[in-house]
């Protein structure tokens, strides 16, 4: 049986524009690729590294785009609460 996996990376740019990128989490999404599962995985990873949703950037895929329920919209709404 195939299992969808989500790779979550953390990327940082410092004041001198040095870029650091690390794989922070690899999450198995069993039997689903809906945005709720994606959102929960991103939020849990953020909490694990003591990050807020403010400043979060996503690379949009079809499951992440939507005016009311897409991953990107949900993260933007959380960022507004945190910011």
ABEGO torsion letter per residue (X at the ends): XBBBBBBBBBBBBBAAGBBBBBBABBBBBBGBABAAAAAAAAAAAAAAAGBBABGBBBBBBAAABEAAABAAAAAAAAAAAAX
